Amino acid sequence: MLNADEITEEIRNFLDALFIYHWTNSKDDLQKLIYINSSLIEKELAGNNYTKTALKKYYLAIEQSESSSKRHSEIKEILPQISGIMLLREAIIEINKTQKNPIAAMSFEDIKAEYGYLRVKLLEDIKIRIVNKEYSDDILRNDPLEASQKKVDQYEDKFHEISNWLGYQYLTYKNTTFYKWLFNREHENLIHSNILNLKDTMGDPREIN
């Protein structure tokens, strides 16, 4: 098991930057990832059964960064919204399965309400992008509301694709960040977090009709 206090700030920054780069495929994000990395971090990553997979993916990302074949990039601002939705969804699943709430600052009802609010807000944000013609794919041919839902589905699929590739889910909302490791079947339903500061991390939840 990787305990919460075993994830140093440097490793957290590395895991965050690695996931963000795979989402954006941006040269700027790649440079930030390279800057964050160091021989000391590499030693820590390589010595842990959880994070050594992430280090291998980092090496592959560097090797593939100069190739002409690029994975599809996504709008960077969408990732925190998708990640927040995933975090709250995982918390709901965790509570239903184990009766343990991984977000001590929120009640189960508050988590469900906030989850619903975030989903509605994301749909509205994407609908605005569609109306403003910020997407160039065939989704624009659909009704804006229907297209928005399809785009959300695409983003969630992309999130899972990256998570499966890297071996962990990057779950963050406001000041709360969790890492869910995907290759440990014994603990696959558990959320393994960084050192959390849960004071004032969540705003007042909104009730969704």
C-alpha positions in Angstrom: 0.0 0.0 0.0 1.1 3.5 -0.7 0.1 5.6 2.3 -0.9 9.2 1.9 2.1 10.6 3.6 4.4 8.6 1.2 3.4 10.8 -1.7 5.8 13.7 -1.6 4.9 17.1 -3.1 7.4 16.6 -5.9 5.8 13.3 -6.8 2.3 14.8 -6.7 3.5 17.6 -9.0 5.0 15.0 -11.4 1.8 12.9 -11.5 -0.3 16.0 -12.1 1.9 17.3 -14.9 2.2 13.8 -16.6 -1.6 13.5 -16.7 -2.1 17.0 -17.9 0.4 16.6 -20.7 -1.3 13.4 -21.9 -4.6 15.4 -22.0 -3.3 18.4 -23.9 -0.3 17.1 -25.8 1.0 20.7 -25.5 4.7 21.5 -25.9 4.4 23.9 -23.0 2.9 21.2 -20.8 5.7 18.8 -21.9 8.3 21.4 -21.0 6.7 21.8 -17.6 6.7 18.0 -17.1 10.4 17.8 -18.0 11.2 20.7 -15.7 9.4 19.1 -12.8 11.3 15.8 -13.3 14.7 15.3 -11.7 17.1 12.4 -10.9 15.9 12.5 -7.3 12.2 12.2 -8.3 13.1 9.5 -10.8 14.8 7.5 -8.0 11.7 7.9 -5.8 9.3 7.0 -8.6 11.4 3.9 -9.7 11.5 2.6 -6.1 7.8 2.4 -5.6 5.5 -0.3 -7.1 2.7 2.3 -7.7 4.7 5.1 -9.3 7.3 3.2 -11.3 4.7 2.6 -14.0 4.1 6.4 -14.3 7.9 6.8 -14.7 7.9 4.3 -17.6 5.1 6.2 -19.3 7.1 9.4 -18.8 10.0 8.0 -20.7 7.7 6.9 -23.5 6.1 10.3 -23.7 9.5 11.9 -24.2 10.4 9.4 -26.9 7.1 9.9 -28.7 7.0 13.7 -28.4 9.0 14.2 -31.5 7.0 11.7 -33.6 4.6 12.9 -36.3 1.8 10.7 -34.9 0.1 12.6 -32.1 -2.7 11.6 -29.9 -5.8 13.7 -30.1 -5.5 16.7 -27.7 -8.3 18.1 -25.6 -9.1 21.6 -24.3 -7.0 22.1 -21.2 -9.7 24.0 -19.2 -12.1 21.0 -19.5 -9.8 18.6 -17.6 -10.4 20.1 -14.1 -14.1 19.9 -14.7 -14.0 16.2 -15.8 -11.6 15.4 -13.0 -13.8 17.0 -10.4 -16.8 15.0 -11.7 -14.8 11.8 -11.6 -13.6 12.5 -8.0 -17.1 13.0 -6.7 -18.4 10.0 -8.6 -15.6 7.8 -7.1 -16.5 9.2 -3.7 -20.1 8.2 -4.2 -19.1 4.7 -5.3 -16.7 4.4 -2.4 -19.4 5.3 0.1 -22.0 2.9 -1.5 -19.5 0.0 -1.4 -17.7 0.6 1.9 -19.8 3.1 3.9 -16.6 5.2 4.2 -16.6 8.8 3.0 -13.2 9.8 1.5 -14.1 13.5 1.6 -14.6 14.1 5.3 -15.5 17.8 4.8 -18.7 16.9 2.9 -21.7 14.7 3.7 -22.9 12.1 1.3 -25.9 14.2 0.3 -23.7 17.2 -0.3 -21.3 15.1 -2.5 -24.3 13.9 -4.6 -25.7 17.4 -4.9 -22.3 18.9 -5.9 -21.8 16.0 -8.4 -25.1 16.8 -10.1 -24.3 20.5 -10.2 -20.9 20.0 -11.8 -22.4 17.7 -14.5 -25.0 20.3 -15.4 -22.4 23.1 -15.4 -20.1 21.1 -17.7 -23.0 20.5 -20.2 -23.8 24.2 -20.2 -20.1 25.2 -20.7 -19.7 22.7 -23.6 -23.0 23.9 -25.1 -21.7 27.4 -25.2 -18.5 26.2 -26.9 -20.6 24.4 -29.5 -22.8 27.4 -30.2 -19.6 29.5 -30.6 -18.3 26.9 -33.0 -15.2 26.1 -31.0 -15.3 22.4 -32.1 -14.5 21.3 -35.7 -15.8 17.8 -35.6 -19.0 16.3 -36.8 -20.6 16.8 -33.4 -21.6 20.3 -34.5 -24.3 18.7 -36.8 -26.3 17.6 -33.8 -28.7 19.5 -31.6 -26.6 21.6 -29.2 -27.9 19.8 -26.1 -27.5 16.3 -27.6 -24.1 17.3 -28.9 -23.1 18.6 -25.5 -23.8 15.2 -23.9 -21.9 13.4 -26.7 -18.9 15.7 -26.1 -19.0 15.0 -22.3 -19.1 11.3 -23.1 -16.0 11.7 -25.3 -14.2 13.7 -22.6 -14.9 11.0 -20.0 -13.8 8.3 -22.4 -10.6 10.2 -23.0 -10.1 10.6 -19.2 -10.4 6.8 -18.8 -8.1 6.1 -21.7 -5.4 8.2 -20.2 -5.9 6.8 -16.8 -5.6 3.2 -18.1 -2.5 4.1 -20.0 -0.8 5.8 -17.0 -2.1 3.3 -14.4 -3.7 5.9 -12.2 -6.7 8.4 -12.1 -5.9 12.0 -11.5 -8.9 13.2 -9.4 -8.9 16.8 -8.4 -11.5 19.4 -7.4 -10.7 22.8 -5.9 -8.0 22.1 -3.3 -8.6 18.3 -3.0 -6.6 15.8 -5.1 -6.8 12.0 -5.1 -4.8 9.4 -7.0 -6.6 6.1 -7.6 -4.2 3.4 -8.7 -5.8 1.1 -11.3 -3.6 -1.9 -11.3 -3.9 -3.1 -7.7 -6.9 -5.4 -7.7 -6.9 -5.8 -4.0 -7.5 -2.1 -3.5 -9.0 -1.2 -6.8 -12.1 0.4 -5.1 -10.1 2.5 -2.7 -9.1 6.1 -3.3 -5.5 6.7 -2.3 -5.0 10.4 -1.7 -2.2 12.9 -1.3 -1.8 14.9 1.9 -5.1 16.7 2.0 -6.0 20.1 3.4 -9.8 19.8 3.6 -10.4 23.2 5.2 -12.5 25.3 2.8 -12.0 22.9 0.0 -15.6 22.6 -1.1 -18.1 25.3 -1.6 -21.8 25.1 -0.7 -23.4 22.4 -2.9 -26.3 23.3 -5.2 -29.4 21.3 -5.2 -30.2 20.0 -8.7 -33.8 19.7 -9.7 
